[in-house]
Amino acid sequence: MTALTTTFTTPDGPFSVIVDDVAVLAAGWTDDLASLVALVHPTLRPAEVPVAGGAGTSSGSLARSVLDDAAKAVEAYYAGDLAAPGRVPVRQASGPYRTHAWDVLREVGPGERLTYSEYAVRTGRPAAVRAAAGACARNAAALFVPCHRILRTDGTLGGFRYGLPVKERLLAREA
């Protein structure tokens, strides 16, 4: 499968996306592509990730189409269509619970905030609060899988791979 990546500027800083011929594999507020590739599960991780438009890429490839859709969704998000990233396919791999938890996370809508406990309930395993938090922590496809919408049980922000200021701005934008 072909994989492509691009980085562009957003109000929250550089945002990079890695896609294959099917879906987004990883995304986040960074221009460090190596760190983003490292987040992709080894069974999905491409051997080579050329930058879109670079040598050897084809503007007609399936990966190019997925990358264009992902870029348009991020642009639409920042233009006010807060649900746009949720319409782009994502592929992540892990165990059954975490994979299910990521699917559930994609159902948490813009402006909605859940605690880790509430999120665990939505996954069907109320006692799995730590596992639910782990799904957020291991999420490679930030924004497309909106882990920023999950908060600590006391209502504070908790952690975020790309920094609490970015999480605060995303939540304020979606409020």
C-alpha positions as CSV (number, residue, x, y, z in Angstrom):
1,M,0.0,0.0,0.0
2,T,1.0,3.5,-0.7
3,A,1.4,5.9,2.2
4,L,1.6,9.7,2.1
5,T,2.0,12.5,4.5
6,T,1.6,16.2,4.6
7,T,2.1,19.0,7.2
8,F,0.2,22.2,7.1
9,T,-0.3,25.2,9.3
10,T,-3.3,25.5,11.6
11,P,-4.3,28.1,14.3
12,D,-3.0,25.5,16.8
13,G,0.4,25.0,15.1
14,P,1.7,22.6,12.5
15,F,-0.6,19.6,11.8
16,S,0.6,16.5,10.1
17,V,-1.4,13.6,8.6
18,I,-0.2,10.2,7.5
19,V,-2.6,8.1,5.3
20,D,-2.5,4.9,3.3
21,D,-4.7,3.9,0.4
22,V,-7.7,3.4,2.8
23,A,-7.6,5.8,5.7
24,V,-5.8,8.1,8.1
25,L,-3.2,6.2,10.0
26,A,-1.9,9.0,12.2
27,A,-2.4,12.7,12.7
28,G,-1.4,15.4,15.2
29,W,-0.1,18.9,15.9
30,T,3.5,18.3,15.0
31,D,5.9,18.6,12.1
32,D,8.0,15.7,13.4
33,L,6.9,13.1,11.0
34,A,9.2,10.4,12.5
35,S,7.4,10.7,15.8
36,L,4.0,10.5,14.1
37,V,5.0,7.4,12.1
38,A,6.2,5.8,15.3
39,L,2.6,6.0,16.6
40,V,1.2,3.8,13.8
41,H,0.8,0.2,14.9
42,P,3.6,-2.0,13.5
43,T,1.1,-4.0,11.5
44,L,-0.1,-0.9,9.7
45,R,3.2,1.1,9.7
46,P,4.3,1.8,6.1
47,A,8.0,1.2,5.3
48,E,8.2,4.5,3.5
49,V,6.1,7.6,3.9
50,P,6.8,10.1,1.2
51,V,5.6,13.7,1.5
52,A,2.6,14.4,-0.8
53,G,3.8,15.8,-4.1
54,G,7.3,14.5,-3.6
55,A,9.2,12.2,-6.0
56,G,7.4,9.0,-6.7
57,T,3.9,10.1,-5.6
58,S,1.0,10.1,-8.0
59,S,-1.7,12.7,-7.7
60,G,-4.1,10.0,-8.9
61,S,-3.3,7.4,-6.3
62,L,-5.8,6.2,-3.7
63,A,-3.5,7.5,-0.9
64,R,-3.5,11.0,-2.6
65,S,-7.3,11.0,-2.5
66,V,-7.4,10.0,1.2
67,L,-4.8,12.6,2.0
68,D,-6.9,15.3,0.1
69,D,-10.0,14.3,2.0
70,A,-8.2,14.4,5.3
71,A,-6.7,17.9,4.6
72,K,-10.1,19.2,3.5
73,A,-11.6,17.9,6.7
74,V,-9.0,19.6,8.9
75,E,-9.5,22.9,6.9
76,A,-13.3,22.5,7.3
77,Y,-12.8,21.9,11.1
78,Y,-10.9,25.1,11.5
79,A,-13.5,26.9,9.3
80,G,-16.3,25.8,11.7
81,D,-17.4,22.4,10.4
82,L,-16.4,20.7,13.7
83,A,-17.7,17.3,12.6
84,A,-15.7,17.1,9.3
85,P,-12.8,15.0,10.7
86,G,-15.3,12.4,11.9
87,R,-16.3,11.7,8.3
88,V,-12.8,10.6,7.2
89,P,-12.0,6.9,7.6
90,V,-9.3,6.0,10.2
91,R,-7.3,2.8,10.6
92,Q,-5.7,1.9,13.9
93,A,-4.8,-1.5,15.3
94,S,-4.7,-2.9,18.8
95,G,-6.5,-5.4,21.0
96,P,-10.3,-5.8,20.8
97,Y,-11.1,-3.4,23.6
98,R,-8.9,-0.6,22.5
99,T,-10.0,-0.9,18.9
100,H,-13.7,-0.8,20.1
101,A,-12.9,2.2,22.4
102,W,-11.5,4.2,19.4
103,D,-14.7,3.5,17.5
104,V,-16.7,4.7,20.5
105,L,-14.5,7.8,20.8
106,R,-15.4,8.7,17.2
107,E,-19.0,8.9,18.3
108,V,-18.3,11.7,20.9
109,G,-19.5,14.7,19.1
110,P,-18.1,18.2,18.9
111,G,-18.9,20.2,22.0
112,E,-19.5,17.0,24.0
113,R,-17.2,16.3,26.9
114,L,-17.0,13.0,28.8
115,T,-15.0,12.0,31.8
116,Y,-12.9,8.9,31.5
117,S,-15.5,7.1,33.6
118,E,-18.3,8.1,31.3
119,Y,-16.2,7.1,28.3
120,A,-15.6,3.7,29.9
121,V,-19.4,3.3,30.4
122,R,-20.0,4.1,26.7
123,T,-17.5,1.4,25.7
124,G,-19.7,-1.1,27.6
125,R,-17.1,-1.7,30.3
126,P,-17.8,0.7,33.2
127,A,-15.0,-0.7,35.3
128,A,-12.4,-0.3,32.5
129,V,-11.6,3.4,33.3
130,R,-7.8,2.9,33.0
131,A,-8.3,1.0,29.7
132,A,-10.4,3.8,28.4
133,A,-7.7,6.3,29.4
134,G,-5.2,4.1,27.7
135,A,-7.1,4.1,24.5
136,C,-6.9,7.9,24.6
137,A,-3.2,7.9,25.3
138,R,-2.5,5.4,22.5
139,N,-4.6,7.2,19.9
140,A,-2.5,7.9,16.8
141,A,-5.1,9.8,14.9
142,A,-5.7,12.9,16.9
143,L,-8.6,15.1,15.8
144,F,-10.0,12.3,13.6
145,V,-10.4,10.2,16.7
146,P,-11.2,13.1,19.2
147,C,-9.5,12.0,22.4
148,H,-9.3,15.7,23.3
149,R,-13.0,15.5,24.3
150,I,-12.3,13.2,27.3
151,L,-11.5,14.8,30.6
152,R,-10.4,13.6,34.1
153,T,-13.2,12.6,36.5
154,D,-12.8,15.8,38.4
155,G,-13.4,17.8,35.2
156,T,-9.8,18.9,34.6
157,L,-8.1,18.5,31.3
158,G,-5.8,15.6,32.1
159,G,-3.1,15.0,29.6
160,F,-2.8,15.5,25.8
161,R,0.1,14.3,23.6
162,Y,0.2,17.8,21.9
163,G,0.0,19.8,25.0
164,L,-2.7,21.2,27.2
165,P,-2.9,24.6,25.5
166,V,-3.9,22.8,22.2
167,K,-6.5,20.7,24.1
168,E,-7.9,23.9,25.7
169,R,-8.2,25.7,22.4
170,L,-9.8,22.7,20.7
171,L,-12.4,22.4,23.5
172,A,-13.0,26.2,23.5
173,R,-13.5,26.1,19.7
174,E,-16.0,23.3,20.1
175,A,-17.9,24.8,23.0
